[in-house]
Amino acid sequence: MSRHTYNSGIIGNCAFLAHVQKSTEISWLCWPTFDSSFVFGSMLDKKKGGTFSILPEGDHTTEQYYIENTNVLCTEVTTAAGKYRVTDFAPRFRQYDRYYKPLMLIRKIEPLTGDPTIRIKCEPVGDYGRQPLQKLRGSNHIEFTGGDEAIRLTSNMPITHFFEDNVYVLTETKYLVLTYGQPLEAPLISTVEHFLRETITYWRTWIKHSTISPFYQQQVIRSALALKIHQYEDTGAIIAGSTTSLPESPGSGRNWDYRYCWLRDSYYVITSLNHIGHFEEMERYASYIANISHGDEGRFQPLYGIDGRKLLIEEIMEHLEGYEGNQPVRVGNQAYEHIQNDVYGQALISLLPLYTDHRFVFKERSDSSKWVSFLLTKIERTMDEKDAGIWEFRNFANYHCYTNLFQWAGSSAALKIGRAIDDKGIMTRAENLMKRAAKHIEDCYDAERNVYTNAVGSPHLDASTLQLIMMNYLDPASERARDHLTALEKELKTPQGLFYRYLHADDFGKPKTTFLICAFWYVEALACVGRIDDAVRTFEQLLPYANHLNLFSEDIDENDGSQWGNFPQAYSHVGLMNAAYRISMKLDRPLFLI
């Protein structure tokens, strides 16, 4: 049985993300924002999704790798006639006291050996493949019109090549610069080489300024680089994934659009980046939270658009064939309508360091009391409600253990903030809410099985309750924490170290694949209770489920190790980083090996 993997890497600059296949195809690129229509979407439809490829004549092999410690991706193609390298990147670097991050995809094509022949195809589309674009010839560029903005391809390739289906003998380096809206008006070759040097320097400097322990450091670095470009820097929003409708398992119908900002997911991303010493992402996210909560007298949604918009109406793209024929293709996400009451606690915890970490001048935050009080009021009003829970069940609600845990944890964060800003009113309210939340959590305890179930009155177990240990609701050294972990692993863990979210039927039947972040949560929980050898062994079992670039999907099939779900999944990379951090702290290893 062959293993299904996603044979692509990602590039990005915190303004856009693109997927580059080992075949050199740009299989996914949404412009002008993460959640816009794709201009290249062959991932979801090979005919209607457009194309941007640099293919050789005849049989060939490919190798793909990142330039070390960067988000610059290289694909080397070997043919009988010769070998060439395609370097793909999205420019990002400091310029004029701010980050330069244009809607610009750059492809550098270098001959390495022999005289390889190539054929370049560039055919972007609009409106999710429903809008063909007109191709106009320029002196040194091609203009694609008919969409919301003009798309331009600037190149030192003969422009005729893009209008006639012929091959080209690659004898010198060629450059392709694809832009949205604002075209490249500067000299082509020197500008691209300058942008490449500056972009490599930017990413390597970002990594140098990270605090990463030696424990599987390379994997943590790749995860950190992947997570960084999932933040839409313009607003501070962090997306769960750059793709839509990659199925959780073939034929399951569990095909979701992840190109939005979940408050829950963002908490985990912020935490993982904080662990390696990066805080600007949290400050930008704080601004995003402030803007979506401004003037909001109702509920927080579980997710918002990257611009803060609330309506994310789910639409089925019936004209698209779907990934490997898997339908439906969804744009939008109906979960924005859900009641998920853990989000207020997530918001409080994710921004806690701004008020308690002395590297921030938190006493200057004049709005602290008002903002914390606002979120505590949300928790007070929703404490006794049923909700859809972390896994966003569509057709039933419950008093979920995970929800009450984060109401407890959010109130605990508010208590710490209250102490930091010396607000006794906030402290009193927070303590009372912690007691109320704990009562709900204890109502989930099954004394016969020595385990917390997923919800009040439910017999089902759920991997999300591992967080009871990681959030220190349960003392990790206690017998109750150890018993709870043992019961969960007995039911939800696979022999390969993978972990199911749950095994009971939901709106779509029983899950058929494991959820990768749950396996990394399990590793964290093992480390917390002192089972370090088990934690390290399980962590090492999970690493081979990455693709050739150390990128992880959302779901893994326990039977053959196949990758499924949206890719790469921010959650999964967060899980790896947090698990590695937890293990390295327990191992008490020096930060740097001497």
SEVEX-776403 format. One line per 3 residues: number of its first residue (from 0); for each residue x, y, z of C-alpha. Coordinates in steps of 0.001 Angstrom, whole numbers. Example, Ala and Ser with C-alpha at 12.3 -4.5 7.8 and 13.67 -1.06 7.14 Angstrom:
REM SEVEX-776403
0) 12300 -4500 7800  13670 -1060 7140
REM end
This chain:
REM SEVEX-776403
0) 0 0 0  1574 3279 -1099  1742 6204 1277
3) 45 9406 196  2141 12517 831  1906 16118 -256
6) 4867 16537 -2602  5215 20271 -2233  6730 23033 -166
9) 5542 26513 703  6998 29953 240  5624 33203 1618
12) 6338 36640 3029  3485 37266 5519  1426 38810 2710
15) 826 35666 634  1612 31956 555  2310 29734 -2453
18) 2699 25970 -2820  5444 24670 -5097  5242 21039 -6215
21) 8309 18867 -6762  7243 19028 -10405  7877 22853 -10281
24) 4121 23523 -10581  2761 26403 -8497  -260 24416 -7394
27) -1761 26959 -4988  -1521 30745 -4808  -4260 33088 -3581
30) -4041 36804 -4348  -4287 39460 -3043  -4803 37833 397
33) -4680 34380 1973  -8453 33969 1674  -8892 35439 -1819
36) -9598 33383 -4918  -6675 31348 -6153  -4844 32529 -9249
39) -3204 29101 -9395  -5237 26218 -8016  -4305 23037 -9859
42) -4252 21400 -6433  -8055 21401 -6610  -8622 21192 -10363
45) -5957 20425 -12931  -7982 21888 -15820  -9693 24914 -14288
48) -6984 25772 -11750  -4546 27415 -14140  -877 26505 -14329
51) 2621 27841 -13687  5297 25243 -14384  8876 24993 -15662
54) 9050 21495 -17109  11761 19720 -19106  11455 17648 -22242
57) 11210 13922 -21613  11832 11828 -18517  13261 13526 -15476
60) 13755 13329 -11735  13431 16106 -9181  14847 16984 -5800
63) 13471 19723 -3567  14992 21470 -556  14989 24763 1304
66) 18035 26992 1411  19103 26416 5002  17183 28380 7643
69) 15012 30209 5099  11655 30030 3329  13463 30071 -36
72) 12727 26838 -1894  14868 25111 -4530  13742 22426 -6976
75) 16434 20674 -9020  15368 18885 -12204  17620 16279 -13824
78) 17108 15116 -17424  19157 13214 -19970  20113 16537 -21580
81) 21169 18295 -18388  20160 19634 -15009  18654 22913 -13832
84) 17518 24508 -10590  14395 26588 -9922  14652 28879 -6897
87) 11262 30140 -5699  10720 32823 -3101  8522 35667 -1904
90) 10597 38776 -1142  10702 39846 2496  13217 42147 4161
93) 13582 45448 5998  13457 48542 3827  12692 52148 4765
96) 12061 51182 8417  9379 48616 7563  9056 45188 6030
99) 8989 45002 2247  6608 42160 1388  5111 42736 -2079
102) 2607 40539 -3896  5457 39207 -5972  6429 35617 -6739
105) 9980 35227 -8058  11338 32188 -9918  15031 31982 -10812
108) 15987 29261 -13320  19676 28257 -13471  21306 25684 -15740
111) 23567 23436 -13668  24904 20872 -16144  24479 20196 -19844
114) 21925 21959 -22019  18503 21166 -20574  15428 22122 -22580
117) 12438 23586 -20768  8899 24642 -21476  7399 27343 -19237
120) 3642 27675 -18891  2058 30550 -16991  -1722 30755 -17128
123) -3321 32335 -14048  -7097 32324 -13562  -9641 34376 -11643
126) -12716 33716 -9474  -11719 30193 -8450  -11190 29102 -12028
129) -14444 30517 -13381  -12770 33554 -14909  -10245 33040 -17730
132) -7757 35885 -18043  -6718 37579 -21264  -3015 37345 -22091
135) -1490 40522 -23586  2017 40822 -24994  4356 43522 -23717
138) 7941 44368 -24659  9505 42379 -21807  6417 41174 -20008
141) 3002 39596 -20311  -91 41227 -18844  -3003 39073 -17641
144) -6208 41085 -17471  -9835 40373 -16668  -9458 39875 -12926
147) -9763 42399 -10091  -6221 43626 -10721  -3723 43141 -13515
150) -1226 40317 -13084  2097 40768 -14847  4869 38312 -15665
153) 8190 40090 -16243  11036 38005 -17659  14243 37926 -19657
156) 12865 34887 -21476  11760 35545 -25071  8161 36688 -24701
159) 7243 34646 -27777  7888 31494 -25729  4754 32180 -23668
162) 2525 32446 -26737  3783 29409 -28647  4046 25859 -27402
165) 7759 25305 -27968  10779 24347 -25914  13709 26534 -24936
168) 17337 25505 -24491  18477 26828 -21118  22022 28114 -21519
171) 21946 30984 -19034  20022 32012 -15924  16478 33196 -16560
174) 14175 35105 -14246  10405 35154 -13866  8729 37788 -11697
177) 4960 37499 -11290  3258 40495 -9694  -281 41403 -8660
180) -1374 45005 -9060  1897 46933 -8883  4338 45625 -11540
183) 8111 45445 -11274  9525 48577 -12910  13128 48194 -11716
186) 15940 46420 -13613  15109 42723 -13660  18315 40761 -13009
189) 20010 43005 -10466  16713 43550 -8610  15938 39844 -8331
192) 19450 39014 -7139  19257 41824 -4578  15832 40646 -3379
195) 17102 37070 -3096  20147 38018 -1021  18079 40248 1257
198) 15348 37634 1708  17860 34909 2612  19501 37298 5084
201) 16140 38209 6624  15118 34602 7320  18540 33580 8615
204) 18624 36575 10944  15115 35722 12202  16300 32222 13056
207) 19530 33501 14665  17375 35619 16961  15413 32543 18036
210) 16046 30651 21256  15868 26982 20239  17257 24075 22238
213) 19367 21386 20529  16559 18801 20810  15613 18104 17153
216) 16552 21667 16386  16299 21379 12594  12702 20185 12764
219) 11781 22991 15156  13431 25550 12869  11445 24339 9850
222) 8213 24398 11843  8928 27922 13085  9641 29170 9574
225) 6412 27589 8318  4353 29100 11141  5800 32572 10658
228) 4426 32891 7132  943 31867 8303  563 35286 9919
231) -1023 37958 7750  1155 40776 8938  -1050 43594 7683
234) -3685 42858 10349  -1912 40409 12686  -4301 37544 11917
237) -2915 34004 11916  -4479 31433 9600  -4958 27763 10461
240) -3815 26679 7015  -3258 28146 3558  -5448 25623 1715
243) -9063 24591 1469  -10825 21275 971  -7917 18845 1220
246) -9846 15869 2669  -9247 14500 6169  -9555 11091 4524
249) -10475 10106 950  -14216 10260 262  -15011 11452 3795
252) -16598 14779 2845  -14560 16331 5672  -13135 19011 3390
255) -12826 22393 5093  -11563 25883 4308  -8820 26747 6798
258) -7731 30129 5405  -9136 32061 8357  -8098 33092 11833
261) -9302 30790 14607  -8811 32408 18009  -8045 28974 19460
264) -5411 28015 16907  -3812 31431 17198  -3294 30934 20920
267) -1241 27819 20227  777 29505 17468  1568 32502 19659
270) 2639 30198 22496  5009 28208 20286  6646 31370 18908
273) 6943 32825 22415  8814 29692 23441  11546 30471 20907
276) 11750 34134 21839  9598 35787 19161  7066 38292 20420
279) 6287 40686 17565  3766 38160 16250  1925 38327 19586
282) 1894 42118 19564  442 42154 16053  -2114 39560 17053
285) -3049 41689 20091  -3895 44482 17670  -6048 42079 15646
288) -7950 40988 18778  -8453 44609 19814  -9944 45426 16435
291) -12368 42503 16275  -13545 43154 19842  -13924 46924 19385
294) -17554 47821 19892  -18533 44144 20124  -21390 43632 22561
297) -22218 40107 21395  -20243 36897 21177  -16787 36249 19888
300) -16895 33982 16890  -14561 30970 16839  -12968 32379 13688
303) -12839 35560 11619  -11553 36631 8254  -7981 37845 8195
306) -9335 41386 7849  -11600 40813 10863  -14777 40281 8861
309) -17458 38171 10519  -19413 36678 7633  -17585 33644 6254
312) -20519 32119 4428  -19758 28610 3261  -20149 28003 -462
315) -19692 24806 -2446  -17549 25233 -5571  -19413 22645 -7653
318) -17430 23464 -10805  -14140 22252 -9237  -13235 18552 -9305
321) -11543 18668 -5889  -8225 17279 -4668  -7795 13908 -6411
324) -11534 14023 -7124  -12537 14589 -3497  -15557 16844 -3249
327) -17023 19075 -2002  -14697 22053 -2479  -15686 24584 164
330) -14978 28305 315  -15926 29943 3590  -16529 28091 6848
333) -19865 27628 8545  -18120 27275 11907  -18195 31083 12175
336) -21837 30631 13277  -20949 28183 16070  -21032 28804 19758
339) -17562 27928 21048  -17127 29363 24486  -13470 28515 25001
342) -12473 31442 22758  -12598 34078 25516  -10161 32108 27633
345) -7925 31594 24605  -7840 35340 23968  -6842 36066 27565
348) -4115 33422 27700  -2591 34268 24323  -1975 37851 25396
351) -1025 37160 29020  2724 37762 28450  1986 41345 27391
354) 969 41977 30996  3152 39615 33011  6438 39389 31072
357) 8711 42202 32205  10233 42506 28760  7021 44397 27944
360) 6214 47688 29653  2763 46479 30608  2103 49261 33115
363) 1769 51595 30126  -1257 49633 28898  -3938 52053 30074
366) -6748 49879 28727  -5777 46775 30692  -8579 46763 33259
369) -11251 47547 30683  -10073 44893 28236  -9686 42108 30827
372) -13044 43007 32382  -14635 42824 28931  -13401 39243 28433
375) -14295 38166 31973  -17838 39358 31341  -17932 37146 28251
378) -16835 34148 30342  -19392 34944 33067  -22237 35050 30539
381) -21295 31816 28762  -20015 29659 31619  -23205 27609 31933
384) -23946 27193 28206  -23590 24184 25971  -21391 24718 22915
387) -19999 23025 19787  -16625 22318 21394  -13095 22390 20016
390) -13886 19985 17150  -16813 22121 15960  -19585 19551 15955
393) -22228 20863 13593  -25395 19211 14846  -25138 18801 18607
396) -23952 20760 21635  -22648 19764 25050  -21029 21007 28227
399) -17509 20275 26994  -14625 19663 29387  -12190 21464 27056
402) -14385 24576 26946  -14633 24766 30726  -10889 24152 31030
405) -10125 27231 28971  -12685 29261 30857  -10773 28209 33960
408) -7380 28905 32339  -8529 32268 30940  -9775 33294 34383
411) -6431 32186 35835  -4686 34421 33277  -6980 37291 34252
414) -6047 36731 37902  -2350 37075 37012  -3028 40212 34987
417) -5083 41620 37859  -2139 41114 40182  246 42720 37698
420) -1884 45852 37327  -3099 45777 40966  -6805 45534 40131
423) -8524 43778 43054  -11903 43763 41324  -10538 41717 38438
426) -8775 39388 40861  -11978 38663 42794  -14036 38044 39649
429) -11333 35801 38193  -11098 33656 41343  -14869 33155 41406
432) -14920 32158 37747  -12113 29650 38274  -14225 27939 40951
435) -17308 27860 38717  -15349 26431 35786  -13713 23806 37999
438) -17151 22610 39119  -18123 21954 35471  -14820 20197 34788
441) -15264 17897 37790  -18734 16999 36506  -16881 15342 33590
444) -14891 13035 35871  -15650 9317 35630  -14587 7901 38997
447) -14941 4290 37856  -12512 4696 34959  -10372 7394 36641
450) -10666 9655 33586  -12251 12925 32499  -14696 12416 29636
453) -15231 14828 26770  -18415 16359 28226  -20765 16284 31192
456) -22802 13080 31149  -20859 11631 28212  -18943 8323 28280
459) -16677 9335 25378  -12979 10126 25690  -11340 12968 23810
462) -7694 13903 23224  -8450 17550 23967  -8671 16652 27670
465) -4909 16026 27613  -4811 19792 28084  -6004 19309 31684
468) -2448 18217 32389  -594 20731 30198  -2615 23694 31533
471) -1846 22572 35120  -5486 22133 36055  -4358 18681 37107
474) -1085 18600 39010  1192 16673 36596  2760 14899 39575
477) -606 13673 40844  -1990 10161 40566  -5151 11586 38954
480) -3118 13127 36111  -1252 9871 35508  -4469 7819 35582
483) -6200 10214 33200  -3316 9990 30738  -3223 6186 30964
486) -6948 5910 30215  -6679 8209 27185  -3691 6435 25690
489) -5345 3042 26202  -8329 4073 24073  -7060 6699 21597
492) -3387 5918 20973  -2231 3723 18088  817 1413 18199
495) 2636 3932 15975  2300 6702 18575  -487 8432 16655
498) -3587 9689 18436  -7249 9972 17500  -9196 13061 18502
501) -12036 10732 19550  -13504 7476 18284  -17246 8066 18693
504) -19397 8993 15698  -19920 12661 14872  -21897 14453 12133
507) -19927 12583 9441  -19621 9168 11104  -16530 7814 12876
510) -13162 9462 12159  -10911 7401 9894  -7630 9236 10414
513) -5638 10394 13425  -5149 14067 14217  -1458 14922 14363
516) -1574 17695 16960  -3240 15248 19377  -198 12991 19116
519) 2072 15920 19943  -247 16860 22855  209 13308 24068
522) 3989 13776 23920  3655 16972 25971  1489 15233 28538
525) 4015 12381 28829  6756 14916 29508  4603 16740 32058
528) 3954 13625 34149  7633 12674 34057  7518 9850 31488
531) 10397 11416 29579  11640 8281 27830  8139 7593 26517
534) 7838 11231 25405  11110 11166 23466  10344 7792 21895
537) 6868 8870 20769  8177 12199 19459  10702 10329 17339
540) 7963 7999 16064  6032 10999 14737  8822 12689 12772
543) 8684 10340 9731  5093 11434 9081  6447 14668 7600
546) 6979 15028 3869  10368 15428 2186  10674 19008 3485
549) 9725 18278 7115  6243 19722 6561  3273 18098 8286
552) -348 17664 7293  -3353 17832 9587  -4238 14117 9615
555) -2366 10811 9377  -3790 7428 8382  -2576 4957 10999
558) -2657 2048 8537  -207 3352 5944  1088 6673 7349
561) -552 8727 4595  -835 12496 4962  -4355 13914 4691
564) -6167 17109 5582  -5105 20651 4850  -1385 21130 4357
567) 815 22260 5858  -1267 22533 9009  -279 25221 11495
570) -1688 23124 14345  653 20219 13572  3772 22405 13491
573) 2689 24103 16714  2352 20654 18246  5871 19688 17228
576) 7383 22923 18553  5556 22792 21885  6351 19107 22386
579) 10041 19686 21649  10067 22656 24032  8398 20642 26801
582) 10832 17744 26411  13898 20001 26271  12825 21724 29496
585) 12411 18366 31230  15713 17054 29896  17327 20190 31300
588) 19798 20258 28440  21965 23334 27863  20668 25719 25248
591) 23744 25268 23106  25977 22254 22815  29647 22985 23486
REM end
